[in-house]
Each structure stands twice: as C-alpha cells, then as structure tokens.
C-alpha cells in the first residue's frame, strides 16, 4: 500500500513537472509569435510608409511640372491630415559640376581640389581622376594611374570601362576608386551632373561649390548668399536677387586675382536652361526623394535619389 502511494506521488509529481514544462514551452511559443507579429506589423507599416511617401513625391512632381508654377508657389508644399505630404524644390541642373566636361577637358584644378577637400590623399585623387578619364575616353590606353579593361577584369568585372561619357551620375560609382568617395561623402551625387555645357549656375549652386570654384573659405560666400536671398533671407522667393556678371561675383567673394576672375568668367553662368525638380514625399518618419530633369518642357531624366541622414 505504501509502495502504491509512493508511485502515485511520483506520477503526480512527474505530471506536474510536465505541465510546468508545457506551460514554459507554450510561453516561449506565444512570446516568439508576439515578436514575429510585432516585426510583421513593423515591416507592414514601413512598406506602407514607403509606398505612400513615394506616391506623395510623385504627386509633387506632377504639380511642379505645370509651366505656370513658380519657385515660391504654395502648391509646391502639401501636408495630408494623416501626417504625410510633399515638398518640391525647383532649381537648375547646372548648379552642379558636369563630370564629363571636367574630365574630358583635362581639368587639373577643380576635381583635385574637391577630392582633397573630401579627404582623399593626393595619390588617391590622382588615381581616381585618371580612372575617370579612362572611363570616358574612346581608347584602351591606360592613363598613368588609371584603370582600363584589364584592371577591371582582374577585379572580376567584365565589359568595363564603357569608354564613353557618363550617361548618368550613378554610373560614376562603377569607376575604380569611387568607393572611397562614397564612403567619405555619401552625398557626392549632389555635386555632379552629366548634363549642360559645363558652366555652373551661381544663382542656384550651393555655397560649398561656389567656394570651391573661387578657391575661398566657405565663409567668404556669405555676402553672395545674402544678396541672392533678398530681404526675406530665403532663397527661391519673389524678392530674390539675381547675380549677373563674373565681376559682381568676384567682388562679393573678395577675389581680385586675374586668374581667378578669368576662371569665374569661363566656368560660371547665371541662368541654366535645364530645370531640376526635386520632390520629397514623406509619410510618418519615412521620406523618399524623386527627381525630374526637364529641358524645353520635355522630361529627359527621372529617378529616385537617397536622402542622407533620414529614413527612406
């Protein structure tokens, strides 16, 4: 009898342990399921946000394309009751450096200056510029520190370089050495274009680019920016002032060396004819930027560019 009681006790204890074990396992399953559901919900929210942000950016582009829209038009900014919206910026494509013109002309000033300011060592800058030159020239002759077909094949890339001018800025990333630039300056795409005649529109160019061209500290560009923005201090409004001559630009920058003034005369313009529409759609904390480039009312390029420092 005592033995039978002990056996029953043991069985009840084993059953209790089994129950606790099953509860623990079920708890782990429920916890894992909850985490999966949370992750799935988060992924769904993010997908939804990306979709709506892009749609809103597209909406902004379509509004901005209308020929009656001005740079300070209120229709370029829109917010939805759900927390989404778009903001459109109208500028010119010539507010950037034309990489094809610079490399093709054998530039030995602006690109070394730019890459040096971004942190490349002189030998790295020279090698990259030579590789850029080898990419766009029509022959297979290797520049001193450049890269031709054999060099790309050794790295596992067939059919490179293309030996013709860049068709779009993103193509530059395929050139040997551009990975260093991409790491140092993830926003490098903002500085280049493959369109236009190579002259930079100083009425639209960023302060850092103007300083680079004139070889002055960026602080020296402040008087030019102040004049350009007008009384309200905001660019792209109706009281903006237009720069009109290289001498005016030189005086505002405080540069009087003949060679610098000559360079400004050669490399700047005051009204680029190629329009650039940048529409940033946002939904929650997600942002997406679409760009449309227009010449003579005809779209010549459309695409999406990353927004650095934000979720996109």
TORKOL-770753 format. One record per residue (C-alpha): x, y, z. Coordinates in Angstrom, 3 decimals, always signed. Example, Ala and Ser with C-alpha at 12.3 -4.5 7.8 and 13.67 -1.06 7.14 Angstrom:
<rec><u>+12.300</u><v>-4.500</v><w>+7.800</w></rec>
<rec><u>+13.670</u><v>-1.060</v><w>+7.140</w></rec>
END
This chain:
<rec><u>+0.000</u><v>+0.000</v><w>+0.000</w></rec>
<rec><u>+2.814</u><v>+2.341</v><w>+0.935</w></rec>
<rec><u>+4.570</u><v>+1.436</v><w>-2.357</w></rec>
<rec><u>+1.392</u><v>+2.195</v><w>-4.352</w></rec>
<rec><u>+1.056</u><v>+5.584</v><w>-2.651</w></rec>
<rec><u>+4.683</u><v>+6.429</v><w>-3.427</w></rec>
<rec><u>+4.168</u><v>+5.536</v><w>-7.084</w></rec>
<rec><u>+1.071</u><v>+7.759</v><w>-7.289</w></rec>
<rec><u>+3.007</u><v>+10.575</v><w>-5.633</w></rec>
<rec><u>+5.781</u><v>+10.172</v><w>-8.185</w></rec>
<rec><u>+3.344</u><v>+10.122</v><w>-11.078</w></rec>
<rec><u>+1.596</u><v>+13.261</v><w>-9.821</w></rec>
<rec><u>+4.970</u><v>+14.970</v><w>-9.431</w></rec>
<rec><u>+6.052</u><v>+13.963</v><w>-12.918</w></rec>
<rec><u>+2.765</u><v>+15.143</v><w>-14.367</w></rec>
<rec><u>+3.160</u><v>+18.483</v><w>-12.576</w></rec>
<rec><u>+6.658</u><v>+18.898</v><w>-13.968</w></rec>
<rec><u>+5.352</u><v>+18.035</v><w>-17.435</w></rec>
<rec><u>+2.609</u><v>+20.651</v><w>-17.067</w></rec>
<rec><u>+5.118</u><v>+23.305</v><w>-15.973</w></rec>
<rec><u>+7.361</u><v>+22.344</v><w>-18.864</w></rec>
<rec><u>+4.451</u><v>+22.597</v><w>-21.329</w></rec>
<rec><u>+3.492</u><v>+25.983</v><w>-19.876</w></rec>
<rec><u>+7.073</u><v>+27.187</v><w>-20.344</w></rec>
<rec><u>+7.207</u><v>+25.906</v><w>-23.924</w></rec>
<rec><u>+3.823</u><v>+27.463</v><w>-24.730</w></rec>
<rec><u>+5.001</u><v>+30.706</v><w>-23.197</w></rec>
<rec><u>+8.070</u><v>+30.674</v><w>-25.412</w></rec>
<rec><u>+5.906</u><v>+29.948</v><w>-28.478</w></rec>
<rec><u>+3.489</u><v>+32.763</v><w>-27.618</w></rec>
<rec><u>+6.399</u><v>+35.155</v><w>-26.990</w></rec>
<rec><u>+8.038</u><v>+34.198</v><w>-30.288</w></rec>
<rec><u>+4.704</u><v>+34.590</v><w>-32.054</w></rec>
<rec><u>+4.156</u><v>+38.003</v><w>-30.490</w></rec>
<rec><u>+7.615</u><v>+39.109</v><w>-31.574</w></rec>
<rec><u>+7.003</u><v>+37.819</v><w>-35.096</w></rec>
<rec><u>+3.641</u><v>+39.583</v><w>-35.198</w></rec>
<rec><u>+5.266</u><v>+42.802</v><w>-33.974</w></rec>
<rec><u>+8.025</u><v>+42.509</v><w>-36.573</w></rec>
<rec><u>+5.481</u><v>+41.759</v><w>-39.274</w></rec>
<rec><u>+3.398</u><v>+44.756</v><w>-38.235</w></rec>
<rec><u>+6.508</u><v>+46.967</v><w>-38.228</w></rec>
<rec><u>+7.528</u><v>+45.697</v><w>-41.689</w></rec>
<rec><u>+3.998</u><v>+46.257</v><w>-42.963</w></rec>
<rec><u>+3.947</u><v>+49.782</v><w>-41.559</w></rec>
<rec><u>+7.304</u><v>+50.542</v><w>-43.142</w></rec>
<rec><u>+6.223</u><v>+49.157</v><w>-46.512</w></rec>
<rec><u>+3.039</u><v>+51.188</v><w>-46.324</w></rec>
<rec><u>+5.024</u><v>+54.292</v><w>-45.376</w></rec>
<rec><u>+7.471</u><v>+53.841</v><w>-48.258</w></rec>
<rec><u>+4.623</u><v>+53.321</v><w>-50.710</w></rec>
<rec><u>+2.708</u><v>+56.407</v><w>-49.606</w></rec>
<rec><u>+5.865</u><v>+58.557</v><w>-49.391</w></rec>
<rec><u>+6.707</u><v>+57.685</v><w>-52.996</w></rec>
<rec><u>+3.162</u><v>+58.364</v><w>-54.179</w></rec>
<rec><u>+3.211</u><v>+61.748</v><w>-52.497</w></rec>
<rec><u>+6.591</u><v>+62.552</v><w>-54.068</w></rec>
<rec><u>+5.159</u><v>+61.623</v><w>-57.478</w></rec>
<rec><u>+2.194</u><v>+63.895</v><w>-56.819</w></rec>
<rec><u>+4.581</u><v>+66.751</v><w>-56.045</w></rec>
<rec><u>+6.460</u><v>+66.219</v><w>-59.307</w></rec>
<rec><u>+3.268</u><v>+66.315</v><w>-61.367</w></rec>
<rec><u>+2.222</u><v>+69.565</v><w>-59.705</w></rec>
<rec><u>+5.680</u><v>+71.096</v><w>-60.220</w></rec>
<rec><u>+5.747</u><v>+70.206</v><w>-63.922</w></rec>
<rec><u>+2.977</u><v>+72.655</v><w>-64.720</w></rec>
<rec><u>+4.511</u><v>+75.603</v><w>-66.624</w></rec>
<rec><u>+2.622</u><v>+78.157</v><w>-64.515</w></rec>
<rec><u>+4.226</u><v>+77.002</v><w>-61.244</w></rec>
<rec><u>+6.733</u><v>+79.444</v><w>-59.773</w></rec>
<rec><u>+9.585</u><v>+78.698</v><w>-57.368</w></rec>
<rec><u>+7.672</u><v>+80.092</v><w>-54.369</w></rec>
<rec><u>+4.263</u><v>+78.676</v><w>-55.286</w></rec>
<rec><u>+2.350</u><v>+77.367</v><w>-52.271</w></rec>
<rec><u>+1.318</u><v>+74.300</v><w>-54.276</w></rec>
<rec><u>+4.899</u><v>+73.039</v><w>-54.010</w></rec>
<rec><u>+4.241</u><v>+72.149</v><w>-50.366</w></rec>
<rec><u>+1.427</u><v>+69.929</v><w>-49.160</w></rec>
<rec><u>+0.502</u><v>+68.111</v><w>-45.940</w></rec>
<rec><u>-2.189</u><v>+65.470</v><w>-45.535</w></rec>
<rec><u>-4.350</u><v>+65.053</v><w>-42.396</w></rec>
<rec><u>-2.771</u><v>+61.590</v><w>-41.980</w></rec>
<rec><u>+0.710</u><v>+63.017</v><w>-41.434</w></rec>
<rec><u>+2.054</u><v>+62.703</v><w>-44.976</w></rec>
<rec><u>+2.898</u><v>+65.268</v><w>-47.607</w></rec>
<rec><u>+5.455</u><v>+66.527</v><w>-50.087</w></rec>
<rec><u>+7.883</u><v>+69.410</v><w>-50.561</w></rec>
<rec><u>+9.189</u><v>+70.321</v><w>-54.000</w></rec>
<rec><u>+12.306</u><v>+72.320</v><w>-54.806</w></rec>
<rec><u>+12.775</u><v>+73.900</v><w>-58.239</w></rec>
<rec><u>+16.351</u><v>+74.562</v><w>-59.284</w></rec>
<rec><u>+18.617</u><v>+74.099</v><w>-62.300</w></rec>
<rec><u>+20.690</u><v>+71.065</v><w>-63.216</w></rec>
<rec><u>+23.628</u><v>+73.378</v><w>-63.959</w></rec>
<rec><u>+24.014</u><v>+74.083</v><w>-60.228</w></rec>
<rec><u>+26.402</u><v>+71.103</v><w>-60.290</w></rec>
<rec><u>+29.730</u><v>+70.139</v><w>-61.816</w></rec>
<rec><u>+29.489</u><v>+68.400</v><w>-65.180</w></rec>
<rec><u>+31.775</u><v>+65.413</v><w>-64.715</w></rec>
<rec><u>+32.035</u><v>+64.673</v><w>-68.443</w></rec>
<rec><u>+33.154</u><v>+68.216</v><w>-69.253</w></rec>
<rec><u>+35.628</u><v>+68.386</v><w>-66.368</w></rec>
<rec><u>+37.280</u><v>+65.048</v><w>-67.091</w></rec>
<rec><u>+37.137</u><v>+65.479</v><w>-70.865</w></rec>
<rec><u>+38.806</u><v>+68.899</v><w>-70.689</w></rec>
<rec><u>+41.693</u><v>+67.547</v><w>-68.623</w></rec>
<rec><u>+40.800</u><v>+69.564</v><w>-65.524</w></rec>
<rec><u>+43.687</u><v>+69.696</v><w>-63.077</w></rec>
<rec><u>+42.181</u><v>+72.182</v><w>-60.624</w></rec>
<rec><u>+38.594</u><v>+71.614</v><w>-59.521</w></rec>
<rec><u>+38.494</u><v>+67.833</v><w>-59.183</w></rec>
<rec><u>+41.790</u><v>+67.581</v><w>-57.227</w></rec>
<rec><u>+40.597</u><v>+70.446</v><w>-55.030</w></rec>
<rec><u>+37.217</u><v>+68.794</v><w>-54.460</w></rec>
<rec><u>+38.514</u><v>+65.286</v><w>-53.762</w></rec>
<rec><u>+41.195</u><v>+66.705</v><w>-51.482</w></rec>
<rec><u>+38.581</u><v>+68.642</v><w>-49.501</w></rec>
<rec><u>+36.633</u><v>+65.400</v><w>-49.122</w></rec>
<rec><u>+39.597</u><v>+63.657</v><w>-47.535</w></rec>
<rec><u>+41.288</u><v>+61.804</v><w>-50.399</w></rec>
<rec><u>+45.077</u><v>+61.778</v><w>-50.319</w></rec>
<rec><u>+46.796</u><v>+63.360</v><w>-53.362</w></rec>
<rec><u>+47.784</u><v>+59.966</v><w>-54.793</w></rec>
<rec><u>+44.229</u><v>+58.654</v><w>-54.327</w></rec>
<rec><u>+42.796</u><v>+61.730</v><w>-56.010</w></rec>
<rec><u>+45.196</u><v>+61.432</v><w>-58.956</w></rec>
<rec><u>+44.407</u><v>+57.745</v><w>-59.418</w></rec>
<rec><u>+40.652</u><v>+58.389</v><w>-59.317</w></rec>
<rec><u>+40.818</u><v>+61.238</v><w>-61.828</w></rec>
<rec><u>+42.898</u><v>+59.075</v><w>-64.179</w></rec>
<rec><u>+40.359</u><v>+56.242</v><w>-63.787</w></rec>
<rec><u>+37.510</u><v>+58.654</v><w>-64.563</w></rec>
<rec><u>+39.416</u><v>+59.772</v><w>-67.664</w></rec>
<rec><u>+39.967</u><v>+56.171</v><w>-68.789</w></rec>
<rec><u>+36.250</u><v>+55.527</v><w>-68.346</w></rec>
<rec><u>+35.110</u><v>+58.232</v><w>-70.776</w></rec>
<rec><u>+37.898</u><v>+58.196</v><w>-73.381</w></rec>
<rec><u>+37.409</u><v>+56.131</v><w>-76.533</w></rec>
<rec><u>+40.652</u><v>+54.160</v><w>-76.417</w></rec>
<rec><u>+42.155</u><v>+51.408</v><w>-74.265</w></rec>
<rec><u>+45.331</u><v>+53.341</v><w>-73.492</w></rec>
<rec><u>+45.960</u><v>+53.362</v><w>-69.765</w></rec>
<rec><u>+46.420</u><v>+56.706</v><w>-68.033</w></rec>
<rec><u>+49.366</u><v>+56.870</v><w>-65.643</w></rec>
<rec><u>+47.393</u><v>+55.743</v><w>-62.569</w></rec>
<rec><u>+44.087</u><v>+54.953</v><w>-64.245</w></rec>
<rec><u>+42.152</u><v>+51.767</v><w>-64.943</w></rec>
<rec><u>+41.326</u><v>+50.097</v><w>-68.251</w></rec>
<rec><u>+39.779</u><v>+46.785</v><w>-69.284</w></rec>
<rec><u>+42.495</u><v>+44.539</v><w>-67.841</w></rec>
<rec><u>+42.320</u><v>+46.229</v><w>-64.434</w></rec>
<rec><u>+38.562</u><v>+45.733</v><w>-64.180</w></rec>
<rec><u>+38.857</u><v>+42.129</v><w>-65.354</w></rec>
<rec><u>+41.373</u><v>+41.433</v><w>-62.566</w></rec>
<rec><u>+38.784</u><v>+42.781</v><w>-60.114</w></rec>
<rec><u>+36.141</u><v>+40.455</v><w>-61.587</w></rec>
<rec><u>+34.278</u><v>+42.973</v><w>-63.765</w></rec>
<rec><u>+33.739</u><v>+42.268</v><w>-67.450</w></rec>
<rec><u>+32.861</u><v>+44.860</v><w>-70.082</w></rec>
<rec><u>+34.296</u><v>+47.810</v><w>-68.186</w></rec>
<rec><u>+35.104</u><v>+50.627</v><w>-68.665</w></rec>
<rec><u>+32.480</u><v>+51.791</v><w>-71.158</w></rec>
<rec><u>+34.901</u><v>+54.170</v><w>-72.921</w></rec>
<rec><u>+32.264</u><v>+56.836</v><w>-73.434</w></rec>
<rec><u>+30.890</u><v>+59.755</v><w>-71.424</w></rec>
<rec><u>+28.834</u><v>+59.009</v><w>-68.338</w></rec>
<rec><u>+25.152</u><v>+58.675</v><w>-69.169</w></rec>
<rec><u>+24.050</u><v>+59.350</v><w>-65.593</w></rec>
<rec><u>+25.728</u><v>+60.292</v><w>-62.330</w></rec>
<rec><u>+25.125</u><v>+56.888</v><w>-60.696</w></rec>
<rec><u>+27.400</u><v>+55.299</v><w>-63.315</w></rec>
<rec><u>+30.371</u><v>+57.037</v><w>-61.684</w></rec>
<rec><u>+30.113</u><v>+54.591</v><w>-58.795</w></rec>
<rec><u>+31.381</u><v>+51.830</v><w>-61.114</w></rec>
<rec><u>+34.733</u><v>+53.580</v><w>-61.605</w></rec>
<rec><u>+37.669</u><v>+52.186</v><w>-59.646</w></rec>
<rec><u>+38.306</u><v>+54.379</v><w>-56.617</w></rec>
<rec><u>+34.807</u><v>+55.887</v><w>-56.370</w></rec>
<rec><u>+34.043</u><v>+53.558</v><w>-53.469</w></rec>
<rec><u>+36.412</u><v>+55.705</v><w>-51.381</w></rec>
<rec><u>+34.449</u><v>+58.821</v><w>-52.282</w></rec>
<rec><u>+31.188</u><v>+57.050</v><w>-51.498</w></rec>
<rec><u>+32.452</u><v>+56.206</v><w>-48.019</w></rec>
<rec><u>+33.811</u><v>+59.688</v><w>-47.305</w></rec>
<rec><u>+30.941</u><v>+61.656</v><w>-48.864</w></rec>
<rec><u>+27.734</u><v>+59.627</v><w>-49.283</w></rec>
<rec><u>+26.139</u><v>+62.786</v><w>-50.717</w></rec>
<rec><u>+28.633</u><v>+63.034</v><w>-53.598</w></rec>
<rec><u>+25.801</u><v>+62.668</v><w>-56.155</w></rec>
<rec><u>+24.579</u><v>+66.138</v><w>-55.160</w></rec>
<rec><u>+27.735</u><v>+67.655</v><w>-56.625</w></rec>
<rec><u>+27.692</u><v>+66.232</v><w>-60.147</w></rec>
<rec><u>+25.666</u><v>+66.192</v><w>-63.325</w></rec>
<rec><u>+26.135</u><v>+64.787</v><w>-66.825</w></rec>
<rec><u>+24.016</u><v>+67.492</v><w>-68.454</w></rec>
<rec><u>+24.646</u><v>+71.024</v><w>-69.625</w></rec>
<rec><u>+27.680</u><v>+72.724</v><w>-71.128</w></rec>
<rec><u>+29.834</u><v>+72.552</v><w>-68.008</w></rec>
<rec><u>+29.235</u><v>+76.071</v><w>-66.708</w></rec>
<rec><u>+27.887</u><v>+76.285</v><w>-63.142</w></rec>
<rec><u>+24.756</u><v>+78.314</v><w>-62.391</w></rec>
<rec><u>+25.881</u><v>+80.523</v><w>-59.483</w></rec>
<rec><u>+22.336</u><v>+81.696</v><w>-58.816</w></rec>
<rec><u>+21.469</u><v>+78.131</v><w>-57.785</w></rec>
<rec><u>+24.757</u><v>+76.494</v><w>-56.750</w></rec>
<rec><u>+25.435</u><v>+75.593</v><w>-53.120</w></rec>
<rec><u>+27.818</u><v>+77.722</v><w>-51.090</w></rec>
<rec><u>+30.463</u><v>+74.969</v><w>-50.871</w></rec>
<rec><u>+30.605</u><v>+74.639</v><w>-54.656</w></rec>
<rec><u>+30.968</u><v>+78.380</v><w>-55.184</w></rec>
<rec><u>+33.765</u><v>+78.428</v><w>-52.596</w></rec>
<rec><u>+35.440</u><v>+75.520</v><w>-54.379</w></rec>
<rec><u>+35.372</u><v>+77.280</v><w>-57.754</w></rec>
<rec><u>+36.707</u><v>+80.563</v><w>-56.350</w></rec>
<rec><u>+39.146</u><v>+78.760</v><w>-54.012</w></rec>
<rec><u>+37.986</u><v>+80.695</v><w>-50.954</w></rec>
<rec><u>+36.770</u><v>+79.601</v><w>-47.491</w></rec>
<rec><u>+33.043</u><v>+78.934</v><w>-47.493</w></rec>
<rec><u>+32.534</u><v>+81.826</v><w>-45.051</w></rec>
<rec><u>+33.541</u><v>+84.222</v><w>-47.827</w></rec>
<rec><u>+30.454</u><v>+83.179</v><w>-49.789</w></rec>
<rec><u>+28.074</u><v>+84.639</v><w>-47.168</w></rec>
<rec><u>+27.735</u><v>+88.124</v><w>-48.775</w></rec>
<rec><u>+26.855</u><v>+86.479</v><w>-52.093</w></rec>
<rec><u>+24.259</u><v>+84.239</v><w>-50.435</w></rec>
<rec><u>+22.773</u><v>+87.209</v><w>-48.561</w></rec>
<rec><u>+22.375</u><v>+89.231</v><w>-51.745</w></rec>
<rec><u>+20.997</u><v>+86.234</v><w>-53.627</w></rec>
<rec><u>+18.314</u><v>+85.504</v><w>-50.998</w></rec>
<rec><u>+16.880</u><v>+89.043</v><w>-50.914</w></rec>
<rec><u>+15.297</u><v>+90.867</v><w>-47.975</w></rec>
<rec><u>+13.423</u><v>+87.880</v><w>-46.577</w></rec>
<rec><u>+16.645</u><v>+85.855</v><w>-46.350</w></rec>
<rec><u>+15.064</u><v>+82.870</v><w>-48.108</w></rec>
<rec><u>+16.128</u><v>+81.546</v><w>-51.479</w></rec>
<rec><u>+13.511</u><v>+80.803</v><w>-54.146</w></rec>
<rec><u>+11.110</u><v>+83.565</v><w>-53.176</w></rec>
<rec><u>+9.947</u><v>+86.550</v><w>-55.201</w></rec>
<rec><u>+12.400</u><v>+89.044</v><w>-53.712</w></rec>
<rec><u>+15.483</u><v>+87.035</v><w>-54.727</w></rec>
<rec><u>+18.266</u><v>+88.996</v><w>-56.396</w></rec>
<rec><u>+19.962</u><v>+87.574</v><w>-59.473</w></rec>
<rec><u>+23.711</u><v>+87.627</v><w>-59.909</w></rec>
<rec><u>+24.507</u><v>+88.941</v><w>-63.375</w></rec>
<rec><u>+28.261</u><v>+89.153</v><w>-64.018</w></rec>
<rec><u>+31.543</u><v>+87.419</v><w>-63.159</w></rec>
<rec><u>+32.951</u><v>+90.697</v><w>-61.826</w></rec>
<rec><u>+29.996</u><v>+91.068</v><w>-59.441</w></rec>
<rec><u>+30.575</u><v>+87.527</v><w>-58.188</w></rec>
<rec><u>+34.315</u><v>+88.177</v><w>-57.773</w></rec>
<rec><u>+33.684</u><v>+91.347</v><w>-55.777</w></rec>
<rec><u>+31.163</u><v>+89.651</v><w>-53.489</w></rec>
<rec><u>+33.664</u><v>+86.843</v><w>-52.859</w></rec>
<rec><u>+36.523</u><v>+89.282</v><w>-52.345</w></rec>
<rec><u>+38.727</u><v>+87.761</v><w>-55.047</w></rec>
<rec><u>+40.648</u><v>+90.024</v><w>-57.407</w></rec>
<rec><u>+43.418</u><v>+87.802</v><w>-58.764</w></rec>
<rec><u>+43.232</u><v>+87.926</v><w>-62.584</w></rec>
<rec><u>+43.481</u><v>+84.146</v><w>-62.945</w></rec>
<rec><u>+40.578</u><v>+83.594</v><w>-60.515</w></rec>
<rec><u>+38.390</u><v>+86.174</v><w>-62.257</w></rec>
<rec><u>+39.287</u><v>+84.588</v><w>-65.603</w></rec>
<rec><u>+38.298</u><v>+81.169</v><w>-64.271</w></rec>
<rec><u>+34.996</u><v>+82.511</v><w>-62.946</w></rec>
<rec><u>+34.277</u><v>+84.065</v><w>-66.345</w></rec>
<rec><u>+34.919</u><v>+80.738</v><w>-68.003</w></rec>
<rec><u>+33.103</u><v>+78.382</v><w>-65.652</w></rec>
<rec><u>+30.013</u><v>+80.196</v><w>-64.320</w></rec>
<rec><u>+26.655</u><v>+81.176</v><w>-65.775</w></rec>
<rec><u>+23.585</u><v>+82.883</v><w>-64.370</w></rec>
<rec><u>+20.526</u><v>+81.013</v><w>-65.664</w></rec>
<rec><u>+20.912</u><v>+77.340</v><w>-66.504</w></rec>
<rec><u>+18.310</u><v>+76.249</v><w>-69.074</w></rec>
<rec><u>+17.897</u><v>+72.697</v><w>-67.718</w></rec>
<rec><u>+15.353</u><v>+72.552</v><w>-64.912</w></rec>
<rec><u>+15.623</u><v>+70.163</v><w>-61.981</w></rec>
<rec><u>+12.534</u><v>+69.286</v><w>-59.930</w></rec>
<rec><u>+13.176</u><v>+67.568</v><w>-56.593</w></rec>
<rec><u>+10.106</u><v>+66.247</v><w>-54.806</w></rec>
<rec><u>+10.450</u><v>+64.771</v><w>-51.314</w></rec>
<rec><u>+7.431</u><v>+62.786</v><w>-50.168</w></rec>
<rec><u>+7.053</u><v>+61.936</v><w>-46.500</w></rec>
<rec><u>+4.781</u><v>+59.686</v><w>-44.517</w></rec>
<rec><u>+5.498</u><v>+59.427</v><w>-40.812</w></rec>
<rec><u>+9.281</u><v>+59.296</v><w>-40.435</w></rec>
<rec><u>+9.846</u><v>+57.846</v><w>-43.905</w></rec>
<rec><u>+10.990</u><v>+60.098</v><w>-46.741</w></rec>
<rec><u>+11.606</u><v>+59.428</v><w>-50.415</w></rec>
<rec><u>+13.011</u><v>+61.828</v><w>-52.994</w></rec>
<rec><u>+12.200</u><v>+61.750</v><w>-56.689</w></rec>
<rec><u>+13.977</u><v>+63.913</v><w>-59.256</w></rec>
<rec><u>+12.739</u><v>+65.006</v><w>-62.670</w></rec>
<rec><u>+15.025</u><v>+66.846</v><w>-65.093</w></rec>
<rec><u>+13.312</u><v>+68.884</v><w>-67.785</w></rec>
<rec><u>+14.614</u><v>+70.703</v><w>-70.845</w></rec>
<rec><u>+12.314</u><v>+72.648</v><w>-73.179</w></rec>
<rec><u>+9.299</u><v>+71.212</v><w>-71.322</w></rec>
<rec><u>+10.482</u><v>+67.667</v><w>-72.105</w></rec>
<rec><u>+11.471</u><v>+65.215</v><w>-69.382</w></rec>
<rec><u>+14.999</u><v>+63.952</v><w>-70.063</w></rec>
<rec><u>+15.663</u><v>+62.047</v><w>-66.823</w></rec>
<rec><u>+13.611</u><v>+60.737</v><w>-63.935</w></rec>
<rec><u>+14.728</u><v>+58.721</v><w>-60.922</w></rec>
<rec><u>+14.952</u><v>+58.334</v><w>-57.170</w></rec>
<rec><u>+17.896</u><v>+59.527</v><w>-55.108</w></rec>
<rec><u>+18.771</u><v>+58.675</v><w>-51.499</w></rec>
<rec><u>+18.125</u><v>+61.164</v><w>-48.720</w></rec>
<rec><u>+21.118</u><v>+61.149</v><w>-46.412</w></rec>
<rec><u>+20.590</u><v>+61.340</v><w>-42.683</w></rec>
<rec><u>+16.912</u><v>+60.332</v><w>-42.796</w></rec>
<rec><u>+14.897</u><v>+57.139</v><w>-43.056</w></rec>
<rec><u>+13.945</u><v>+56.408</v><w>-46.659</w></rec>
END
